[in-house]
Amino acid sequence: MNGEHPFWPVKVTARIRYRAIEAEAMIYPQGEGVAVFFSQPQRAVAPGQAVVFYQGEEVLGGGSIERVLSTQHSLNIAERRGSLLL
């Protein structure tokens, strides 16, 4: 991208596993990483798995999932540490 900081939140598609279908998500800054809110519940998300963020054909960034939570609205949150590559 152009190296500028994004306006938060950022609408993306995200892929948890290599063969998984990209799913709509929003990413928000959280500490040194980001929190990922999927628009639909994701199956079998676990710490240590990779998550990659896309906008169209462009890869925005990614990292390893540190922890997984469920919210009252059945959204999954995948949190990772490290910098978001935007």
Secondary structure by P-SEA (a helix, b strand, c coil): cccccccccbbbbbbcccccccccbbbbbcccbbbbbbccccccccccbbbbbbccccccccccccccccccccbbbbbbbccccc
